Amino acid sequence: MSNLEDRPDELVCDQPATGARGRIEVMTPREVPLGGPRAMTVRRTLPQRERSLIGAWCFLDHYGPDDVADSGGMLVAPHPHTGLQTVSWLFTGEIEHRDSAGHHAMVRPGELNLMTAGHAISHSEVSTPLTTVLHGAQLWVALPASARDVEPTFEHFAPTPVTGQGWEARVFLGSLLGSSSPVSTATPLLGAELLLGAGTELHLDVDPGFEHGVLVDTGIVSVGDVETKQHELAYLPPGSQRLTVEALADARVLLLGGPPFGEAIVMWWNFVGRSHDEIVGFREEWMAQLSDGGYVDGRFGVPTGNALAAIPAPALPNARLRERR
Ligand code: MN
């Protein structure tokens, strides 16, 4: 998905300078309109002013369940990305993906679709005519310096659910509960959907080097004894080998994790870079492809089979932000 804010802030995302190291934080989402005729809105829990990254996870939009007859569904025209991967994870509905690396895919519930932008990509995402309810999450993964300039790729993986008494898990990235994803990542990552029946207490063996996020889609859970309500994101710092999630009502959550990213990044609109000047350059190259009202080939390519007009980049903020280390 695209960040369709009209006036996106330029964000320098570094490790937090102060704050609650060593304890669980609960973050609330902000509502962001995605644009379009009826303005589908999403709940954004990352980045936040106080916390930009959980491992390499740098962007977390959560939406629905939306009645497509009311929201208009997802109609995201071609837009560019750099330096990141997008993870599309659906609970309900279907989205058609087309990108400039030649991939055409249907995004369906319970299946990982991982697009690596690397050096540059452009793509469109449109909910299909069969979709009546749209419900899911769009996540971004920041690529480390060693991988941020790679050629764009696209991978698909449908995890086999693992189950136990009162729970079911789909592990789409990394390893958990004896289930491992075959999809390789540039930094270690964990991504899983957990379904928990009311009263279920699930003890998870995790990597103590990882920090974790628990996004509550439905229900209410206790994460390490901290109550986390629907649509909230609980953050757990590194240092624990075991993470306990207890469902206080029937619940569905996304569990994300990874070791602290350790590199300062600059995020603006749909770009992840390392400096203000680099972002300015990405924007210029994208806008050069949109000159004369058309959509021509360039750094970001052109998605095959796409009939939508590409999305122009917003204006850059007036202030030049200094990079932090
Ligand atoms: Mn996108």
py3Dmol code that shows the C-alpha trace and the ligand (Angstrom):
import py3Dmol

protein = """\
ATOM      1  CA  MET A   1       0.000   0.000   0.000  1.00  0.00           C
ATOM      2  CA  SER A   2       1.021   3.573  -0.376  1.00  0.00           C
ATOM      3  CA  ASN A   3       1.375   6.251   2.211  1.00  0.00           C
ATOM      4  CA  LEU A   4      -1.224   8.604   0.710  1.00  0.00           C
ATOM      5  CA  GLU A   5      -0.981  11.413   3.212  1.00  0.00           C
ATOM      6  CA  ASP A   6      -1.095  14.812   1.474  1.00  0.00           C
ATOM      7  CA  ARG A   7       1.627  16.294   3.651  1.00  0.00           C
ATOM      8  CA  PRO A   8       3.732  13.492   5.051  1.00  0.00           C
ATOM      9  CA  ASP A   9       6.320  14.489   7.627  1.00  0.00           C
ATOM     10  CA  GLU A  10       9.907  13.575   6.984  1.00  0.00           C
ATOM     11  CA  LEU A  11      10.829  11.233   9.783  1.00  0.00           C
ATOM     12  CA  VAL A  12      14.308  10.522  11.011  1.00  0.00           C
ATOM     13  CA  CYS A  13      13.958   7.181  12.702  1.00  0.00           C
ATOM     14  CA  ASP A  14      16.626   6.381  15.207  1.00  0.00           C
ATOM     15  CA  GLN A  15      16.699   4.390  18.383  1.00  0.00           C
ATOM     16  CA  PRO A  16      14.733   6.279  21.035  1.00  0.00           C
ATOM     17  CA  ALA A  17      17.033   8.550  23.030  1.00  0.00           C
ATOM     18  CA  THR A  18      15.114   8.202  26.235  1.00  0.00           C
ATOM     19  CA  GLY A  19      12.176   6.326  27.586  1.00  0.00           C
ATOM     20  CA  ALA A  20      11.023   3.074  28.794  1.00  0.00           C
ATOM     21  CA  ARG A  21      13.807   0.647  28.177  1.00  0.00           C
ATOM     22  CA  GLY A  22      13.092  -2.577  29.944  1.00  0.00           C
ATOM     23  CA  ARG A  23       9.347  -2.297  30.188  1.00  0.00           C
ATOM     24  CA  ILE A  24       6.325  -2.952  28.035  1.00  0.00           C
ATOM     25  CA  GLU A  25       4.758   0.052  26.276  1.00  0.00           C
ATOM     26  CA  VAL A  26       1.275   0.152  24.790  1.00  0.00           C
ATOM     27  CA  MET A  27       0.833   2.411  21.771  1.00  0.00           C
ATOM     28  CA  THR A  28      -2.465   3.631  20.337  1.00  0.00           C
ATOM     29  CA  PRO A  29      -3.068   4.084  16.605  1.00  0.00           C
ATOM     30  CA  ARG A  30      -3.805   7.290  14.725  1.00  0.00           C
ATOM     31  CA  GLU A  31      -6.375   7.268  11.943  1.00  0.00           C
ATOM     32  CA  VAL A  32      -4.992   8.147   8.520  1.00  0.00           C
ATOM     33  CA  PRO A  33      -7.172   8.556   5.413  1.00  0.00           C
ATOM     34  CA  LEU A  34      -5.780   6.647   2.429  1.00  0.00           C
ATOM     35  CA  GLY A  35      -7.445   8.894  -0.116  1.00  0.00           C
ATOM     36  CA  GLY A  36      -9.750   7.809  -2.918  1.00  0.00           C
ATOM     37  CA  PRO A  37     -13.355   8.826  -3.514  1.00  0.00           C
ATOM     38  CA  ARG A  38     -14.658   7.653  -0.154  1.00  0.00           C
ATOM     39  CA  ALA A  39     -11.369   7.761   1.733  1.00  0.00           C
ATOM     40  CA  MET A  40     -10.717   4.375   3.280  1.00  0.00           C
ATOM     41  CA  THR A  41      -8.947   5.028   6.570  1.00  0.00           C
ATOM     42  CA  VAL A  42      -6.241   2.996   8.275  1.00  0.00           C
ATOM     43  CA  ARG A  43      -5.037   2.773  11.872  1.00  0.00           C
ATOM     44  CA  ARG A  44      -1.308   3.533  11.984  1.00  0.00           C
ATOM     45  CA  THR A  45       0.649   2.306  15.000  1.00  0.00           C
ATOM     46  CA  LEU A  46       4.156   2.635  13.496  1.00  0.00           C
ATOM     47  CA  PRO A  47       5.970   4.921  13.175  1.00  0.00           C
ATOM     48  CA  GLN A  48       5.141   6.828  16.346  1.00  0.00           C
ATOM     49  CA  ARG A  49       6.858   9.905  17.679  1.00  0.00           C
ATOM     50  CA  GLU A  50       8.295   7.868  20.543  1.00  0.00           C
ATOM     51  CA  ARG A  51       9.100   4.709  18.626  1.00  0.00           C
ATOM     52  CA  SER A  52       9.872   4.301  14.950  1.00  0.00           C
ATOM     53  CA  LEU A  53      11.023   0.726  14.615  1.00  0.00           C
ATOM     54  CA  ILE A  54      10.456  -2.705  16.124  1.00  0.00           C
ATOM     55  CA  GLY A  55      13.360  -4.701  14.773  1.00  0.00           C
ATOM     56  CA  ALA A  56      13.346  -3.741  11.074  1.00  0.00           C
ATOM     57  CA  TRP A  57       9.543  -3.299  11.099  1.00  0.00           C
ATOM     58  CA  CYS A  58       9.120   0.417  10.382  1.00  0.00           C
ATOM     59  CA  PHE A  59       5.511   0.940   9.298  1.00  0.00           C
ATOM     60  CA  LEU A  60       2.310  -0.689  10.492  1.00  0.00           C
ATOM     61  CA  ASP A  61      -1.085   0.140   8.988  1.00  0.00           C
ATOM     62  CA  HIS A  62      -4.116  -1.846  10.116  1.00  0.00           C
ATOM     63  CA  TYR A  63      -7.526  -1.551   8.500  1.00  0.00           C
ATOM     64  CA  GLY A  64     -11.046  -2.921   8.571  1.00  0.00           C
ATOM     65  CA  PRO A  65     -13.146  -4.874   8.666  1.00  0.00           C
ATOM     66  CA  ASP A  66     -14.534  -2.362   6.159  1.00  0.00           C
ATOM     67  CA  ASP A  67     -17.648  -2.892   4.073  1.00  0.00           C
ATOM     68  CA  VAL A  68     -16.302  -2.150   0.597  1.00  0.00           C
ATOM     69  CA  ALA A  69     -19.729  -0.764  -0.383  1.00  0.00           C
ATOM     70  CA  ASP A  70     -19.094   2.006   2.155  1.00  0.00           C
ATOM     71  CA  SER A  71     -15.327   2.449   2.036  1.00  0.00           C
ATOM     72  CA  GLY A  72     -14.844   2.035  -1.705  1.00  0.00           C
ATOM     73  CA  GLY A  73     -12.233  -0.645  -0.999  1.00  0.00           C
ATOM     74  CA  MET A  74      -8.581  -0.331  -1.857  1.00  0.00           C
ATOM     75  CA  LEU A  75      -7.699   1.569  -5.013  1.00  0.00           C
ATOM     76  CA  VAL A  76      -4.039   2.448  -4.754  1.00  0.00           C
ATOM     77  CA  ALA A  77      -2.562   3.561  -8.088  1.00  0.00           C
ATOM     78  CA  PRO A  78       1.111   3.026  -8.978  1.00  0.00           C
ATOM     79  CA  HIS A  79       3.520   4.608  -6.517  1.00  0.00           C
ATOM     80  CA  PRO A  80       7.229   4.100  -5.836  1.00  0.00           C
ATOM     81  CA  HIS A  81       9.235   2.559  -3.002  1.00  0.00           C
ATOM     82  CA  THR A  82      12.918   2.403  -2.097  1.00  0.00           C
ATOM     83  CA  GLY A  83      14.956   0.697   0.607  1.00  0.00           C
ATOM     84  CA  LEU A  84      12.142  -1.368   2.119  1.00  0.00           C
ATOM     85  CA  GLN A  85      10.028  -4.486   1.839  1.00  0.00           C
ATOM     86  CA  THR A  86       6.231  -4.477   2.039  1.00  0.00           C
ATOM     87  CA  VAL A  87       4.317  -7.269   3.759  1.00  0.00           C
ATOM     88  CA  SER A  88       0.645  -7.517   2.832  1.00  0.00           C
ATOM     89  CA  TRP A  89      -1.339  -9.624   5.309  1.00  0.00           C
ATOM     90  CA  LEU A  90      -5.087 -10.025   4.899  1.00  0.00           C
ATOM     91  CA  PHE A  91      -7.737 -11.384   7.265  1.00  0.00           C
ATOM     92  CA  THR A  92     -10.598 -10.919   4.763  1.00  0.00           C
ATOM     93  CA  GLY A  93     -10.818  -9.881   1.120  1.00  0.00           C
ATOM     94  CA  GLU A  94      -8.561 -10.056  -1.903  1.00  0.00           C
ATOM     95  CA  ILE A  95      -6.122  -7.544  -3.415  1.00  0.00           C
ATOM     96  CA  GLU A  96      -4.587  -7.574  -6.875  1.00  0.00           C
ATOM     97  CA  HIS A  97      -0.914  -6.590  -6.928  1.00  0.00           C
ATOM     98  CA  ARG A  98       1.041  -5.449  -9.996  1.00  0.00           C
ATOM     99  CA  ASP A  99       4.627  -4.222  -9.893  1.00  0.00           C
ATOM    100  CA  SER A 100       7.334  -2.903 -12.184  1.00  0.00           C
ATOM    101  CA  ALA A 101       9.494  -6.015 -11.658  1.00  0.00           C
ATOM    102  CA  GLY A 102       6.827  -7.905 -13.617  1.00  0.00           C
ATOM    103  CA  HIS A 103       4.932  -9.535 -10.762  1.00  0.00           C
ATOM    104  CA  HIS A 104       1.174  -9.933 -10.841  1.00  0.00           C
ATOM    105  CA  ALA A 105      -0.249 -11.588  -7.722  1.00  0.00           C
ATOM    106  CA  MET A 106      -3.452 -12.007  -5.754  1.00  0.00           C
ATOM    107  CA  VAL A 107      -3.076 -11.228  -2.064  1.00  0.00           C
ATOM    108  CA  ARG A 108      -5.333 -13.524  -0.052  1.00  0.00           C
ATOM    109  CA  PRO A 109      -6.016 -14.099   3.664  1.00  0.00           C
ATOM    110  CA  GLY A 110      -3.417 -16.098   5.574  1.00  0.00           C
ATOM    111  CA  GLU A 111      -0.778 -15.794   2.825  1.00  0.00           C
ATOM    112  CA  LEU A 112       2.427 -13.763   2.919  1.00  0.00           C
ATOM    113  CA  ASN A 113       3.134 -11.500  -0.025  1.00  0.00           C
ATOM    114  CA  LEU A 114       6.541  -9.905   0.412  1.00  0.00           C
ATOM    115  CA  MET A 115       7.633  -7.250  -2.059  1.00  0.00           C
ATOM    116  CA  THR A 116      11.259  -6.184  -1.902  1.00  0.00           C
ATOM    117  CA  ALA A 117      11.683  -2.676  -3.285  1.00  0.00           C
ATOM    118  CA  GLY A 118      15.442  -2.604  -2.773  1.00  0.00           C
ATOM    119  CA  HIS A 119      16.919  -0.131  -5.267  1.00  0.00           C
ATOM    120  CA  ALA A 120      13.488   0.901  -6.600  1.00  0.00           C
ATOM    121  CA  ILE A 121      10.070  -0.442  -7.555  1.00  0.00           C
ATOM    122  CA  SER A 122       6.605   0.873  -8.344  1.00  0.00           C
ATOM    123  CA  HIS A 123       3.355  -1.006  -7.793  1.00  0.00           C
ATOM    124  CA  SER A 124      -0.442  -0.791  -7.664  1.00  0.00           C
ATOM    125  CA  GLU A 125      -2.866  -2.502  -5.283  1.00  0.00           C
ATOM    126  CA  VAL A 126      -6.577  -2.805  -5.958  1.00  0.00           C
ATOM    127  CA  SER A 127      -9.180  -4.831  -4.054  1.00  0.00           C
ATOM    128  CA  THR A 128     -10.902  -7.244  -6.438  1.00  0.00           C
ATOM    129  CA  PRO A 129     -14.587  -7.027  -7.461  1.00  0.00           C
ATOM    130  CA  LEU A 130     -15.282 -10.180  -5.394  1.00  0.00           C
ATOM    131  CA  THR A 131     -14.194  -8.400  -2.213  1.00  0.00           C
ATOM    132  CA  THR A 132     -17.111  -7.257  -0.035  1.00  0.00           C
ATOM    133  CA  VAL A 133     -15.180  -6.883   3.232  1.00  0.00           C
ATOM    134  CA  LEU A 134     -11.581  -5.727   3.463  1.00  0.00           C
ATOM    135  CA  HIS A 135      -9.601  -6.398   6.630  1.00  0.00           C
ATOM    136  CA  GLY A 136      -5.872  -6.686   7.076  1.00  0.00           C
ATOM    137  CA  ALA A 137      -2.519  -5.081   7.706  1.00  0.00           C
ATOM    138  CA  GLN A 138       0.165  -3.475   5.605  1.00  0.00           C
ATOM    139  CA  LEU A 139       3.653  -3.583   7.072  1.00  0.00           C
ATOM    140  CA  TRP A 140       7.000  -2.286   5.933  1.00  0.00           C
ATOM    141  CA  VAL A 141      10.421  -3.702   6.714  1.00  0.00           C
ATOM    142  CA  ALA A 142      13.446  -1.386   6.484  1.00  0.00           C
ATOM    143  CA  LEU A 143      16.334  -2.910   4.566  1.00  0.00           C
ATOM    144  CA  PRO A 144      19.819  -2.645   6.106  1.00  0.00           C
ATOM    145  CA  ALA A 145      22.654  -0.922   4.225  1.00  0.00           C
ATOM    146  CA  SER A 146      23.840  -4.300   2.916  1.00  0.00           C
ATOM    147  CA  ALA A 147      20.506  -4.998   1.172  1.00  0.00           C
ATOM    148  CA  ARG A 148      18.821  -1.695   0.474  1.00  0.00           C
ATOM    149  CA  ASP A 149      20.138  -1.421  -3.069  1.00  0.00           C
ATOM    150  CA  VAL A 150      19.217  -4.965  -4.231  1.00  0.00           C
ATOM    151  CA  GLU A 151      17.114  -5.672  -7.322  1.00  0.00           C
ATOM    152  CA  PRO A 152      13.364  -5.719  -6.640  1.00  0.00           C
ATOM    153  CA  THR A 153      11.732  -9.111  -5.990  1.00  0.00           C
ATOM    154  CA  PHE A 154       8.393 -10.543  -4.914  1.00  0.00           C
ATOM    155  CA  GLU A 155       7.777 -13.671  -2.823  1.00  0.00           C
ATOM    156  CA  HIS A 156       4.666 -15.566  -1.820  1.00  0.00           C
ATOM    157  CA  PHE A 157       4.287 -18.039   1.043  1.00  0.00           C
ATOM    158  CA  ALA A 158       1.182 -19.650   2.554  1.00  0.00           C
ATOM    159  CA  PRO A 159       2.095 -20.986   6.028  1.00  0.00           C
ATOM    160  CA  THR A 160       0.457 -24.172   7.276  1.00  0.00           C
ATOM    161  CA  PRO A 161      -1.322 -23.263  10.515  1.00  0.00           C
ATOM    162  CA  VAL A 162      -0.012 -24.834  13.722  1.00  0.00           C
ATOM    163  CA  THR A 163      -2.534 -25.443  16.464  1.00  0.00           C
ATOM    164  CA  GLY A 164      -2.792 -26.278  20.149  1.00  0.00           C
ATOM    165  CA  GLN A 165      -5.338 -26.148  22.926  1.00  0.00           C
ATOM    166  CA  GLY A 166      -7.209 -22.870  22.367  1.00  0.00           C
ATOM    167  CA  TRP A 167      -4.822 -21.397  19.802  1.00  0.00           C
ATOM    168  CA  GLU A 168      -3.827 -21.385  16.141  1.00  0.00           C
ATOM    169  CA  ALA A 169      -0.752 -19.715  14.613  1.00  0.00           C
ATOM    170  CA  ARG A 170       0.412 -18.810  11.134  1.00  0.00           C
ATOM    171  CA  VAL A 171       4.144 -18.068  11.082  1.00  0.00           C
ATOM    172  CA  PHE A 172       4.886 -16.124   7.903  1.00  0.00           C
ATOM    173  CA  LEU A 173       8.398 -14.870   8.749  1.00  0.00           C
ATOM    174  CA  GLY A 174      10.970 -16.397  11.091  1.00  0.00           C
ATOM    175  CA  SER A 175      10.314 -19.223  13.571  1.00  0.00           C
ATOM    176  CA  LEU A 176       7.810 -19.701  16.382  1.00  0.00           C
ATOM    177  CA  LEU A 177       5.973 -22.613  18.016  1.00  0.00           C
ATOM    178  CA  GLY A 178       7.964 -25.133  15.999  1.00  0.00           C
ATOM    179  CA  SER A 179       6.920 -23.557  12.691  1.00  0.00           C
ATOM    180  CA  SER A 180       9.442 -21.843  10.400  1.00  0.00           C
ATOM    181  CA  SER A 181       8.979 -19.696   7.315  1.00  0.00           C
ATOM    182  CA  PRO A 182      11.255 -20.524   4.368  1.00  0.00           C
ATOM    183  CA  VAL A 183      11.309 -16.865   3.301  1.00  0.00           C
ATOM    184  CA  SER A 184      14.755 -15.389   3.938  1.00  0.00           C
ATOM    185  CA  THR A 185      15.131 -11.834   5.219  1.00  0.00           C
ATOM    186  CA  ALA A 186      17.981  -9.315   5.259  1.00  0.00           C
ATOM    187  CA  THR A 187      17.768  -8.974   9.060  1.00  0.00           C
ATOM    188  CA  PRO A 188      16.278 -11.612  11.411  1.00  0.00           C
ATOM    189  CA  LEU A 189      12.513 -11.117  11.627  1.00  0.00           C
ATOM    190  CA  LEU A 190       9.471 -12.669  13.208  1.00  0.00           C
ATOM    191  CA  GLY A 191       5.969 -12.300  11.783  1.00  0.00           C
ATOM    192  CA  ALA A 192       3.003 -14.411  12.894  1.00  0.00           C
ATOM    193  CA  GLU A 193      -0.770 -14.303  13.200  1.00  0.00           C
ATOM    194  CA  LEU A 194      -2.115 -15.792  16.442  1.00  0.00           C
ATOM    195  CA  LEU A 195      -5.726 -16.763  17.115  1.00  0.00           C
ATOM    196  CA  LEU A 196      -6.486 -17.253  20.798  1.00  0.00           C
ATOM    197  CA  GLY A 197      -9.689 -18.472  22.434  1.00  0.00           C
ATOM    198  CA  ALA A 198     -10.866 -16.561  25.494  1.00  0.00           C
ATOM    199  CA  GLY A 199      -8.874 -17.648  28.549  1.00  0.00           C
ATOM    200  CA  THR A 200      -6.010 -19.164  26.568  1.00  0.00           C
ATOM    201  CA  GLU A 201      -2.558 -18.358  27.905  1.00  0.00           C
ATOM    202  CA  LEU A 202       0.137 -18.970  25.335  1.00  0.00           C
ATOM    203  CA  HIS A 203       3.804 -19.100  26.349  1.00  0.00           C
ATOM    204  CA  LEU A 204       6.121 -18.355  23.450  1.00  0.00           C
ATOM    205  CA  ASP A 205       9.824 -19.164  23.385  1.00  0.00           C
ATOM    206  CA  VAL A 206      11.432 -16.228  21.627  1.00  0.00           C
ATOM    207  CA  ASP A 207      14.906 -14.952  20.785  1.00  0.00           C
ATOM    208  CA  PRO A 208      16.065 -12.792  23.736  1.00  0.00           C
ATOM    209  CA  GLY A 209      17.904 -10.555  21.263  1.00  0.00           C
ATOM    210  CA  PHE A 210      14.602  -9.599  19.625  1.00  0.00           C
ATOM    211  CA  GLU A 211      12.285  -6.764  20.518  1.00  0.00           C
ATOM    212  CA  HIS A 212       8.622  -7.577  19.829  1.00  0.00           C
ATOM    213  CA  GLY A 213       5.346  -5.923  18.954  1.00  0.00           C
ATOM    214  CA  VAL A 214       1.871  -7.368  19.508  1.00  0.00           C
ATOM    215  CA  LEU A 215      -0.864  -5.715  17.441  1.00  0.00           C
ATOM    216  CA  VAL A 216      -4.367  -6.566  18.635  1.00  0.00           C
ATOM    217  CA  ASP A 217      -6.739  -6.988  15.703  1.00  0.00           C
ATOM    218  CA  THR A 218      -9.708  -8.295  17.654  1.00  0.00           C
ATOM    219  CA  GLY A 219     -10.394  -8.973  21.311  1.00  0.00           C
ATOM    220  CA  ILE A 220      -8.258  -7.980  24.237  1.00  0.00           C
ATOM    221  CA  VAL A 221      -5.057  -9.593  25.445  1.00  0.00           C
ATOM    222  CA  SER A 222      -2.655  -9.432  28.320  1.00  0.00           C
ATOM    223  CA  VAL A 223       0.927  -9.223  27.041  1.00  0.00           C
ATOM    224  CA  GLY A 224       3.428  -9.907  29.810  1.00  0.00           C
ATOM    225  CA  ASP A 225       0.657  -8.890  32.235  1.00  0.00           C
ATOM    226  CA  VAL A 226      -0.013  -5.583  30.446  1.00  0.00           C
ATOM    227  CA  GLU A 227      -3.563  -5.277  29.142  1.00  0.00           C
ATOM    228  CA  THR A 228      -3.647  -4.407  25.445  1.00  0.00           C
ATOM    229  CA  LYS A 229      -6.940  -3.491  23.843  1.00  0.00           C
ATOM    230  CA  GLN A 230      -8.218  -3.869  20.295  1.00  0.00           C
ATOM    231  CA  HIS A 231      -6.173  -1.866  17.740  1.00  0.00           C
ATOM    232  CA  GLU A 232      -3.359  -1.162  20.217  1.00  0.00           C
ATOM    233  CA  LEU A 233       0.262  -2.210  19.759  1.00  0.00           C
ATOM    234  CA  ALA A 234       2.223  -3.527  22.727  1.00  0.00           C
ATOM    235  CA  TYR A 235       6.006  -3.126  22.552  1.00  0.00           C
ATOM    236  CA  LEU A 236       8.278  -5.534  24.405  1.00  0.00           C
ATOM    237  CA  PRO A 237      11.981  -4.720  24.723  1.00  0.00           C
ATOM    238  CA  PRO A 238      14.704  -7.323  24.138  1.00  0.00           C
ATOM    239  CA  GLY A 239      15.917  -9.475  26.992  1.00  0.00           C
ATOM    240  CA  SER A 240      13.219 -12.104  27.462  1.00  0.00           C
ATOM    241  CA  GLN A 241      13.366 -15.720  26.349  1.00  0.00           C
ATOM    242  CA  ARG A 242       9.672 -16.195  26.957  1.00  0.00           C
ATOM    243  CA  LEU A 243       6.720 -14.031  26.026  1.00  0.00           C
ATOM    244  CA  THR A 244       3.253 -14.712  27.424  1.00  0.00           C
ATOM    245  CA  VAL A 245       0.068 -13.692  25.647  1.00  0.00           C
ATOM    246  CA  GLU A 246      -3.218 -14.315  27.427  1.00  0.00           C
ATOM    247  CA  ALA A 247      -6.564 -13.790  25.714  1.00  0.00           C
ATOM    248  CA  LEU A 248      -9.034 -11.961  27.957  1.00  0.00           C
ATOM    249  CA  ALA A 249     -11.606 -12.447  25.169  1.00  0.00           C
ATOM    250  CA  ASP A 250     -11.426 -14.309  21.850  1.00  0.00           C
ATOM    251  CA  ALA A 251      -8.523 -12.577  20.152  1.00  0.00           C
ATOM    252  CA  ARG A 252      -6.520 -12.296  16.983  1.00  0.00           C
ATOM    253  CA  VAL A 253      -3.104 -10.620  17.115  1.00  0.00           C
ATOM    254  CA  LEU A 254      -0.097 -10.084  14.893  1.00  0.00           C
ATOM    255  CA  LEU A 255       3.242 -10.779  16.578  1.00  0.00           C
ATOM    256  CA  LEU A 256       6.234  -9.007  15.053  1.00  0.00           C
ATOM    257  CA  GLY A 257       9.851  -9.073  16.127  1.00  0.00           C
ATOM    258  CA  GLY A 258      13.498  -8.649  15.295  1.00  0.00           C
ATOM    259  CA  PRO A 259      16.766  -7.446  16.803  1.00  0.00           C
ATOM    260  CA  PRO A 260      17.015  -3.644  17.201  1.00  0.00           C
ATOM    261  CA  PHE A 261      17.719  -2.309  13.688  1.00  0.00           C
ATOM    262  CA  GLY A 262      20.772  -0.274  14.686  1.00  0.00           C
ATOM    263  CA  GLU A 263      20.849   2.003  11.617  1.00  0.00           C
ATOM    264  CA  ALA A 264      19.348   5.482  11.443  1.00  0.00           C
ATOM    265  CA  ILE A 265      16.908   5.815   8.543  1.00  0.00           C
ATOM    266  CA  VAL A 266      14.978   8.654   6.982  1.00  0.00           C
ATOM    267  CA  MET A 267      11.382   7.815   6.010  1.00  0.00           C
ATOM    268  CA  TRP A 268       9.349  10.161   3.864  1.00  0.00           C
ATOM    269  CA  TRP A 269       6.207   9.296   1.892  1.00  0.00           C
ATOM    270  CA  ASN A 270       6.940   5.875   0.334  1.00  0.00           C
ATOM    271  CA  PHE A 271      10.717   6.077   0.541  1.00  0.00           C
ATOM    272  CA  VAL A 272      13.182   4.772   3.089  1.00  0.00           C
ATOM    273  CA  GLY A 273      16.610   6.375   2.733  1.00  0.00           C
ATOM    274  CA  ARG A 274      19.531   7.502   4.803  1.00  0.00           C
ATOM    275  CA  SER A 275      19.546  11.262   4.282  1.00  0.00           C
ATOM    276  CA  HIS A 276      17.351  14.204   3.322  1.00  0.00           C
ATOM    277  CA  ASP A 277      19.282  14.655   0.076  1.00  0.00           C
ATOM    278  CA  GLU A 278      18.770  11.025  -0.892  1.00  0.00           C
ATOM    279  CA  ILE A 279      15.010  11.370  -0.361  1.00  0.00           C
ATOM    280  CA  VAL A 280      14.979  14.536  -2.481  1.00  0.00           C
ATOM    281  CA  GLY A 281      16.714  12.572  -5.252  1.00  0.00           C
ATOM    282  CA  PHE A 282      14.229   9.670  -5.067  1.00  0.00           C
ATOM    283  CA  ARG A 283      11.347  12.140  -5.308  1.00  0.00           C
ATOM    284  CA  GLU A 284      12.891  13.891  -8.323  1.00  0.00           C
ATOM    285  CA  GLU A 285      13.428  10.605 -10.166  1.00  0.00           C
ATOM    286  CA  TRP A 286       9.835   9.543  -9.517  1.00  0.00           C
ATOM    287  CA  MET A 287       8.408  12.882 -10.644  1.00  0.00           C
ATOM    288  CA  ALA A 288      10.560  12.743 -13.809  1.00  0.00           C
ATOM    289  CA  GLN A 289       8.668   9.544 -14.743  1.00  0.00           C
ATOM    290  CA  LEU A 290       5.359  11.406 -14.416  1.00  0.00           C
ATOM    291  CA  SER A 291       6.225  14.355 -16.617  1.00  0.00           C
ATOM    292  CA  ASP A 292       3.836  15.432 -19.395  1.00  0.00           C
ATOM    293  CA  GLY A 293       0.875  13.742 -17.678  1.00  0.00           C
ATOM    294  CA  GLY A 294       2.144  10.276 -18.614  1.00  0.00           C
ATOM    295  CA  TYR A 295       3.999   7.504 -16.833  1.00  0.00           C
ATOM    296  CA  VAL A 296       7.286   6.655 -18.474  1.00  0.00           C
ATOM    297  CA  ASP A 297      10.017   4.195 -17.629  1.00  0.00           C
ATOM    298  CA  GLY A 298      12.821   5.195 -15.300  1.00  0.00           C
ATOM    299  CA  ARG A 299      14.406   4.223 -11.995  1.00  0.00           C
ATOM    300  CA  PHE A 300      11.058   2.944 -10.654  1.00  0.00           C
ATOM    301  CA  GLY A 301       9.906   1.148 -13.824  1.00  0.00           C
ATOM    302  CA  VAL A 302       6.255   0.752 -14.847  1.00  0.00           C
ATOM    303  CA  PRO A 303       3.941  -2.038 -13.576  1.00  0.00           C
ATOM    304  CA  THR A 304       2.746  -4.318 -16.360  1.00  0.00           C
ATOM    305  CA  GLY A 305      -0.989  -4.450 -17.041  1.00  0.00           C
ATOM    306  CA  ASN A 306      -1.736  -1.373 -15.008  1.00  0.00           C
ATOM    307  CA  ALA A 307      -4.401   1.075 -16.224  1.00  0.00           C
ATOM    308  CA  LEU A 308      -4.279   3.599 -13.381  1.00  0.00           C
ATOM    309  CA  ALA A 309      -2.560   6.978 -13.459  1.00  0.00           C
ATOM    310  CA  ALA A 310       0.471   7.034 -11.182  1.00  0.00           C
ATOM    311  CA  ILE A 311       0.414   8.963  -7.894  1.00  0.00           C
ATOM    312  CA  PRO A 312       2.512  12.140  -7.857  1.00  0.00           C
ATOM    313  CA  ALA A 313       4.747  12.682  -4.845  1.00  0.00           C
ATOM    314  CA  PRO A 314       3.590  15.310  -2.355  1.00  0.00           C
ATOM    315  CA  ALA A 315       5.632  18.453  -1.794  1.00  0.00           C
ATOM    316  CA  LEU A 316       8.606  18.036   0.492  1.00  0.00           C
ATOM    317  CA  PRO A 317       8.420  19.722   3.903  1.00  0.00           C
ATOM    318  CA  ASN A 318       9.972  23.190   4.002  1.00  0.00           C
ATOM    319  CA  ALA A 319      12.327  22.349   6.806  1.00  0.00           C
ATOM    320  CA  ARG A 320      15.412  20.323   6.099  1.00  0.00           C
ATOM    321  CA  LEU A 321      15.758  17.732   8.804  1.00  0.00           C
ATOM    322  CA  ARG A 322      19.179  16.837  10.063  1.00  0.00           C
ATOM    323  CA  GLU A 323      20.024  13.174  10.236  1.00  0.00           C
ATOM    324  CA  ARG A 324      20.577  11.729  13.640  1.00  0.00           C
ATOM    325  CA  ARG A 325      22.992   9.021  14.586  1.00  0.00           C
TER     326      ARG A 325
END
"""
ligand_1 = """\
1
MN
Mn 3.107 0.410 -1.693
"""
view = py3Dmol.view(width=600, height=400)
view.addModel(protein, "pdb")
view.setStyle({"model": 0}, {"cartoon": {"style": "trace"}})
view.addModel(ligand_1, "xyz")
view.setStyle({"model": 1}, {"stick": {}})
view.zoomTo()
view.show()
